[in-house]
Amino acid sequence: PYVQHRGGPPGFVRVLDEKTLGFADFKGNRQYVSVGNLSGDDRVSLILMDYPKRTRLKLLGRAKRVELNQTELLAKLTLPGYPGQLERGFLIHVEAFDWNCPQHITPRFTAAEVEAATAPLRQRIAELEAQLPGSSTLARRDRRSGANAAALSRGR
């Protein structure tokens, strides 16, 4: 069987009801592999990952296409402000699911999550450096190197 990665911004898979998920399908590599596969067999399997929380959800279900003329349904599947060109949507009727063991899921974080987690630390470093005798922003910047210096001096 064919396997294909589907990714998108947080929330791109929409929960429509307790048995139905959906997502918008945007113009991409023009291979139409998903569309072709579903025309022969509507069974799908999804693995949904949340790396920071180390959780994995396996879903089995049946998929169907949502065409561009189904505007009311497509509106429920799209994310406002997403820049991609919409080609269609997909609905998945969930028939079975299972939460996996997190033992071998490596935690991963986005740049925004790392930035938020380390902001208080960078702020505290800046406060402590400001207390050093003879310290000035320029002198502190000279002791640092590269992008870290620029980012820290801007308070990031």
C-alpha positions in Angstrom: 0.0 0.0 0.0 1.0 3.6 -0.6 1.9 5.9 2.2 1.9 9.7 2.0 2.8 12.4 4.5 0.1 15.0 5.1 1.2 18.1 7.1 -0.1 21.5 7.8 -0.4 24.2 10.4 -1.7 23.3 13.8 -5.4 22.6 13.6 -5.4 21.7 9.8 -7.3 18.4 10.6 -10.7 19.5 11.6 -13.1 17.6 13.9 -16.6 17.8 12.4 -18.4 15.5 14.8 -17.5 12.5 17.0 -17.0 10.2 14.0 -15.9 12.6 11.2 -12.6 14.4 10.5 -11.8 16.5 7.5 -9.0 18.6 6.0 -8.6 20.9 3.0 -6.4 19.7 0.2 -4.2 22.4 -1.4 -2.5 22.5 -4.8 0.9 20.8 -4.5 3.0 18.4 -6.6 0.2 17.7 -9.2 0.7 13.9 -8.8 -2.9 13.4 -7.4 -1.8 10.2 -5.7 -4.3 10.5 -2.9 -7.1 11.2 -5.3 -6.1 8.2 -7.4 -5.8 5.8 -4.5 -9.1 6.8 -3.0 -10.9 6.3 -6.3 -10.0 2.6 -6.1 -10.2 2.1 -2.3 -11.7 4.5 0.2 -9.9 2.9 3.2 -7.4 5.2 5.0 -5.1 5.0 7.9 -3.8 8.1 9.7 -1.1 8.5 12.3 -1.4 11.8 14.1 1.6 13.0 16.1 1.9 15.5 18.9 5.7 15.5 19.5 5.8 18.0 22.4 3.2 15.9 24.4 4.7 12.6 23.1 1.3 11.3 21.9 0.4 9.4 18.8 -3.1 8.6 17.6 -3.8 5.9 15.0 -7.0 6.2 13.0 -8.7 3.8 10.5 -11.6 5.0 8.4 -13.1 5.7 5.0 -12.4 8.8 3.1 -14.4 10.8 0.5 -13.6 13.8 -1.5 -15.2 17.2 -1.0 -15.3 19.1 -4.3 -15.0 22.9 -4.8 -18.7 23.3 -5.4 -19.4 22.1 -1.9 -18.6 25.5 -0.5 -20.4 25.2 2.9 -18.6 22.0 3.7 -15.2 23.3 2.4 -15.6 26.4 4.6 -15.5 24.1 7.7 -12.3 22.5 6.5 -10.2 25.5 5.6 -8.0 27.6 7.9 -8.6 31.3 7.6 -5.5 33.1 6.2 -3.8 29.9 5.0 -2.0 30.9 1.7 -2.4 27.7 -0.3 -4.7 27.3 -3.3 -7.6 25.0 -2.4 -8.2 22.1 -4.7 -10.6 20.0 -2.7 -11.2 18.7 0.8 -11.3 15.2 2.3 -13.7 13.8 4.9 -12.8 10.8 7.0 -15.4 8.7 8.7 -13.5 7.2 11.6 -14.1 3.4 12.1 -11.5 2.7 14.7 -8.7 4.4 16.6 -6.0 3.6 19.1 -3.6 5.7 21.2 0.0 4.4 21.0 2.5 4.0 23.8 4.7 7.1 24.0 7.9 5.3 25.0 9.8 5.8 21.8 8.4 9.2 20.7 11.2 11.7 20.8 9.9 15.1 22.0 10.2 17.8 19.3 9.4 21.4 19.6 8.7 24.2 17.1 11.0 27.3 17.0 8.1 29.3 18.5 7.8 26.9 21.4 11.5 27.0 22.1 11.5 30.8 21.8 8.6 31.1 24.4 10.3 28.6 26.8 13.7 30.3 26.7 12.5 34.0 26.7 12.4 34.2 30.6 16.0 32.8 30.7 17.3 35.3 28.1 15.6 38.1 30.0 17.2 37.0 33.3 20.6 36.8 31.6 20.2 40.3 30.3 19.3 41.6 33.8 22.3 39.9 35.4 24.6 41.2 32.7 23.3 44.7 33.2 24.5 44.5 36.8 28.1 43.7 35.9 30.6 46.5 36.7 31.6 48.5 33.6 28.9 46.7 31.6 27.2 48.3 28.7 25.0 46.9 25.9 27.9 47.4 23.4 30.5 45.7 25.7 28.1 42.8 26.3 27.5 42.5 22.5 31.2 42.4 21.9 31.6 39.3 24.2 29.0 37.4 22.2 29.1 36.0 18.8 26.9 35.8 15.7 23.2 35.7 15.7 23.0 35.0 19.4 24.3 38.5 20.2 21.9 40.2 17.9 19.0 38.2 19.2 19.9 38.8 22.8 20.5 42.5 22.4 17.0 42.8 20.9 15.6 41.0 23.9 14.6 37.8 22.1 
